[in-house]
Amino acid sequence: MKTVLDCLESGSRYLEERGIEDARRNMQWLVAKQLGCSRLDLYLQFDRPLEEGDLVPLRDALKRRAAGEPLQHLLGTIEFCGHEFRCDSRALVPRPETEELVARILQRPIPRPCRLADVGTGSGVLGLSLAKAYEPDCVEAVLTDLSRDALALARENADRLDLQPTIVEGDLLANVEGRFHLIVANLPYVPEIERDTLSTEVQHDPPDALFAGPDGLALIRRFVPEARHHLEPNGTLAMEIGCEQGSQVTPLLSEAGFGAVHLENDLSGAPRFVFAQPPAPP
């Protein structure tokens, strides 16, 4: 009978042979999920025999991971900014860069109390993480998305964090009322021409959460003027963009009437984040 250690060893080799990065860590997560324990707990159970009732679903999960299905979809959750969120095919798998964006926003002098909007929220990780960090000074968090499925996932994640945001189904800010001290967005920004070049894992994300026209800027072009209209005079707009789009996005913000526009690099040195504010009053 296979033990936990046997399963970890054979499963890791299987994933490595199929080009899965960090294969052993992936296998540890899959086994831990099946056994209902943490990855660290596995070290205390190496000799534990695995029943066929555990091995059958593990084999299925292993094959799906080897075929490129995201680990987060198989686990059903992802850790983001110290919280556990539900994660599945209804929305984009949150990336480390977006987590970095949250950290950068939290370093900025956002007025308190504040009203914030997360546009194109997907699973809600960006807006909900900020709302949780600003609690109780966040008087209202508005999460908006065109996808009803994504909004259902965002609602589930809000419940996990014991938050009660306003959920709005609609195109960008079309159905949103009022002004905000903080507007954040990680909108689709991948050019259509790159569709066939994406990894198998990324292709499991909803296409509408990835692609935005021939150059990837179709949504951002429409969003920037709307955001300017919905921003308080002392408010801040924060966006994640493609690492080659900064030279195109910053002029869009200036043309829309933003005063202070800053492009910042992510930890890898790529220009990934844009911060903008209305012009200072005379």
C-alpha positions as CSV (number, residue, x, y, z in Angstrom):
1,M,0.0,0.0,0.0
2,K,1.3,3.5,-0.9
3,T,2.3,5.8,1.8
4,V,2.1,9.6,1.8
5,L,5.8,9.8,1.0
6,D,5.5,7.3,-1.8
7,C,2.7,9.4,-3.3
8,L,4.6,12.6,-3.0
9,E,7.7,11.1,-4.7
10,S,5.9,9.5,-7.6
11,G,3.5,12.4,-8.1
12,S,6.3,14.9,-8.1
13,R,8.2,12.9,-10.7
14,Y,5.1,12.7,-12.9
15,L,4.6,16.5,-12.8
16,E,8.3,17.2,-13.5
17,E,8.2,15.0,-16.5
18,R,5.3,17.0,-17.9
19,G,7.0,20.3,-17.4
20,I,5.2,21.6,-14.3
21,E,7.3,24.1,-12.4
22,D,7.8,23.6,-8.7
23,A,6.4,20.0,-9.0
24,R,7.0,18.9,-5.5
25,R,5.2,21.9,-3.9
26,N,2.3,21.3,-6.3
27,M,2.1,17.7,-5.2
28,Q,2.3,18.6,-1.6
29,W,-0.7,20.9,-2.0
30,L,-2.7,18.3,-3.8
31,V,-2.0,15.6,-1.2
32,A,-2.7,18.0,1.7
33,K,-6.0,19.0,0.2
34,Q,-7.1,15.4,-0.2
35,L,-6.1,14.5,3.4
36,G,-7.6,17.8,4.8
37,C,-4.3,18.9,6.4
38,S,-1.7,21.5,5.9
39,R,1.5,21.0,3.9
40,L,3.5,21.1,7.1
41,D,1.4,18.3,8.5
42,L,2.5,16.0,5.7
43,Y,6.0,15.8,7.2
44,L,4.5,14.1,10.3
45,Q,2.6,11.6,8.2
46,F,5.1,10.3,5.7
47,D,4.5,6.7,6.7
48,R,0.7,7.0,6.7
49,P,-0.8,4.5,4.3
50,L,-3.2,5.9,1.7
51,E,-6.5,4.2,1.0
52,E,-7.9,3.7,-2.5
53,G,-10.5,6.3,-1.6
54,D,-7.8,8.9,-1.3
55,L,-5.7,7.7,-4.3
56,V,-8.5,7.8,-6.9
57,P,-9.3,11.5,-6.5
58,L,-5.5,12.2,-6.2
59,R,-4.8,10.5,-9.5
60,D,-7.5,12.6,-11.2
61,A,-6.2,15.8,-9.7
62,L,-2.7,14.9,-10.7
63,K,-3.7,14.3,-14.3
64,R,-5.6,17.6,-14.5
65,R,-2.6,19.5,-13.1
66,A,-0.2,17.8,-15.5
67,A,-2.6,18.9,-18.3
68,G,-2.2,22.5,-17.3
69,E,-5.2,23.1,-15.1
70,P,-4.2,25.8,-12.5
71,L,-3.3,24.5,-9.1
72,Q,-5.6,27.1,-7.6
73,H,-8.6,25.7,-9.5
74,L,-7.8,22.2,-8.1
75,L,-7.4,23.5,-4.6
76,G,-10.4,25.8,-4.9
77,T,-8.7,28.5,-2.9
78,I,-5.8,30.9,-3.0
79,E,-4.0,32.9,-0.3
80,F,-3.9,36.6,-1.2
81,C,-2.7,39.4,1.1
82,G,-3.0,37.2,4.1
83,H,-6.5,36.0,3.4
84,E,-7.9,32.9,1.8
85,F,-10.1,33.5,-1.2
86,R,-12.2,31.1,-3.3
87,C,-10.7,30.6,-6.7
88,D,-12.1,28.9,-9.7
89,S,-12.8,29.2,-13.4
90,R,-15.3,32.0,-13.0
91,A,-12.6,34.6,-12.7
92,L,-8.9,35.3,-13.3
93,V,-6.5,33.5,-11.0
94,P,-4.9,36.3,-8.9
95,R,-1.3,37.0,-9.7
96,P,1.5,38.1,-7.4
97,E,1.7,41.4,-9.2
98,T,-1.8,42.3,-8.1
99,E,-0.9,41.5,-4.5
100,E,2.0,43.9,-4.8
101,L,-0.4,46.5,-6.1
102,V,-2.4,46.2,-2.9
103,A,0.7,46.7,-0.8
104,R,1.6,49.8,-2.8
105,I,-1.8,51.3,-2.5
106,L,-1.8,50.8,1.3
107,Q,1.4,52.8,1.5
108,R,-0.3,55.8,-0.1
109,P,-2.2,58.6,1.8
110,I,-5.8,57.6,1.0
111,P,-8.3,59.9,2.8
112,R,-10.1,58.3,5.7
113,P,-12.9,57.5,5.9
114,C,-12.9,56.4,2.3
115,R,-15.2,55.1,-0.4
116,L,-13.5,52.7,-2.8
117,A,-14.4,51.1,-6.1
118,D,-12.9,48.0,-7.7
119,V,-13.7,48.0,-11.4
120,G,-13.6,44.7,-13.2
121,T,-13.3,43.0,-9.8
122,G,-13.3,39.4,-10.9
123,S,-13.0,37.3,-7.7
124,G,-12.9,40.5,-5.7
125,V,-9.4,40.0,-4.2
126,L,-8.2,43.5,-5.0
127,G,-11.1,45.5,-3.6
128,L,-11.9,43.2,-0.8
129,S,-8.3,43.1,0.5
130,L,-8.2,46.9,0.5
131,A,-11.6,47.1,2.2
132,K,-10.5,44.7,4.9
133,A,-7.3,46.6,5.5
134,Y,-9.1,50.0,5.7
135,E,-11.9,48.6,7.9
136,P,-13.7,50.3,9.6
137,D,-12.7,53.5,7.8
138,C,-13.9,52.1,4.5
139,V,-17.5,53.4,4.5
140,E,-18.4,51.6,1.3
141,A,-16.6,49.3,-1.1
142,V,-18.2,48.9,-4.6
143,L,-17.3,45.9,-6.7
144,T,-18.3,46.0,-10.3
145,D,-17.9,43.6,-13.2
146,L,-19.7,42.7,-16.4
147,S,-19.6,39.0,-15.5
148,R,-22.4,37.7,-13.4
149,D,-20.4,34.6,-12.6
150,A,-17.4,36.6,-11.4
151,L,-19.6,38.7,-9.2
152,A,-21.1,35.6,-7.6
153,L,-17.5,34.5,-6.8
154,A,-16.7,38.0,-5.4
155,R,-19.8,37.8,-3.2
156,E,-18.7,34.4,-1.8
157,N,-15.3,35.9,-1.0
158,A,-16.8,38.9,0.6
159,D,-18.7,36.5,2.9
160,R,-15.5,34.7,3.8
161,L,-14.0,38.0,4.9
162,D,-17.2,39.1,6.7
163,L,-17.5,42.2,4.4
164,Q,-20.7,43.6,2.8
165,P,-19.6,45.5,-0.3
166,T,-22.0,46.9,-2.9
167,I,-22.0,44.5,-5.9
168,V,-22.8,46.1,-9.2
169,E,-23.2,44.2,-12.5
170,G,-22.3,46.5,-15.4
171,D,-19.8,47.7,-18.0
172,L,-17.0,49.4,-16.1
173,L,-18.5,52.3,-14.1
174,A,-21.7,52.6,-16.2
175,N,-24.0,51.5,-13.4
176,V,-22.1,53.0,-10.5
177,E,-23.2,56.2,-8.7
178,G,-21.2,58.8,-6.8
179,R,-17.6,59.6,-6.4
180,F,-14.8,57.7,-4.7
181,H,-11.6,58.4,-2.8
182,L,-10.0,55.4,-4.4
183,I,-10.7,53.6,-7.7
184,V,-8.7,50.5,-8.4
185,A,-8.7,48.3,-11.5
186,N,-6.9,45.3,-12.9
187,L,-8.7,45.3,-16.3
188,P,-8.1,42.9,-19.2
189,Y,-5.0,44.1,-21.0
190,V,-3.7,41.2,-23.1
191,P,-3.7,41.9,-26.9
192,E,-5.8,39.5,-28.9
193,I,-2.7,38.7,-31.1
194,E,-1.1,37.1,-28.0
195,R,-4.0,34.6,-27.5
196,D,-2.1,31.6,-28.9
197,T,1.1,32.4,-27.1
198,L,-0.3,32.2,-23.5
199,S,0.5,29.2,-21.3
200,T,-2.0,26.4,-20.9
201,E,-2.6,27.5,-17.3
202,V,-3.4,31.1,-18.3
203,Q,-5.8,29.9,-21.0
204,H,-8.0,28.4,-18.2
205,D,-8.8,32.0,-17.2
206,P,-12.0,33.4,-18.7
207,P,-11.1,35.0,-22.1
208,D,-13.1,38.2,-21.2
209,A,-10.9,38.6,-18.2
210,L,-7.7,38.6,-20.3
211,F,-8.1,40.1,-23.8
212,A,-9.0,43.7,-24.7
213,G,-8.7,44.3,-28.4
214,P,-5.8,44.3,-30.8
215,D,-3.4,46.2,-28.5
216,G,-4.9,45.3,-25.1
217,L,-6.0,48.8,-24.4
218,A,-9.6,48.8,-25.6
219,L,-11.1,48.8,-22.0
220,I,-8.5,51.1,-20.5
221,R,-9.2,53.7,-23.1
222,R,-12.9,53.7,-22.1
223,F,-12.3,53.4,-18.4
224,V,-9.9,56.2,-17.8
225,P,-12.3,59.1,-18.6
226,E,-15.1,57.4,-16.6
227,A,-12.7,57.0,-13.6
228,R,-11.8,60.7,-13.8
229,H,-15.6,61.6,-13.6
230,H,-16.1,59.3,-10.5
231,L,-13.1,60.4,-8.5
232,E,-13.2,62.8,-5.6
233,P,-10.9,65.9,-5.9
234,N,-8.4,64.4,-3.5
235,G,-8.9,60.8,-4.8
236,T,-6.5,58.3,-6.3
237,L,-6.8,56.0,-9.3
238,A,-4.6,52.9,-9.2
239,M,-4.3,50.4,-12.0
240,E,-2.3,47.3,-13.1
241,I,-1.3,47.4,-16.7
242,G,0.8,45.3,-19.2
243,C,4.5,45.8,-18.7
244,E,4.9,47.4,-22.2
245,Q,1.8,49.7,-22.0
246,G,3.0,52.4,-19.7
247,S,4.0,54.8,-22.6
248,Q,0.5,54.5,-24.0
249,V,-1.5,54.6,-20.8
250,T,0.1,57.6,-19.1
251,P,-0.9,60.0,-22.0
252,L,-4.4,58.7,-21.8
253,L,-4.6,59.7,-18.1
254,S,-3.2,63.2,-18.9
255,E,-5.7,63.7,-21.7
256,A,-8.5,62.7,-19.4
257,G,-7.6,65.5,-17.0
258,F,-5.5,63.8,-14.4
259,G,-2.8,66.0,-12.9
260,A,-0.3,63.7,-11.1
261,V,0.4,60.5,-13.1
262,H,3.1,58.1,-11.9
263,L,4.3,54.8,-13.5
264,E,5.9,52.4,-11.0
265,N,7.9,49.2,-11.5
266,D,7.0,45.9,-10.0
267,L,9.5,43.8,-8.1
268,S,10.9,42.4,-11.3
269,G,11.6,45.9,-12.6
270,A,8.7,46.0,-15.2
271,P,6.6,49.1,-15.3
272,R,3.4,47.6,-14.1
273,F,1.4,50.0,-11.9
274,V,-0.1,53.4,-12.7
275,F,-1.2,55.9,-10.0
276,A,-3.1,59.1,-10.9
277,Q,-4.8,61.9,-9.2
278,P,-6.9,64.9,-10.3
279,P,-5.1,68.2,-10.6
280,A,-4.5,70.2,-7.5
281,P,-7.1,73.0,-6.9
282,P,-5.9,76.5,-7.8
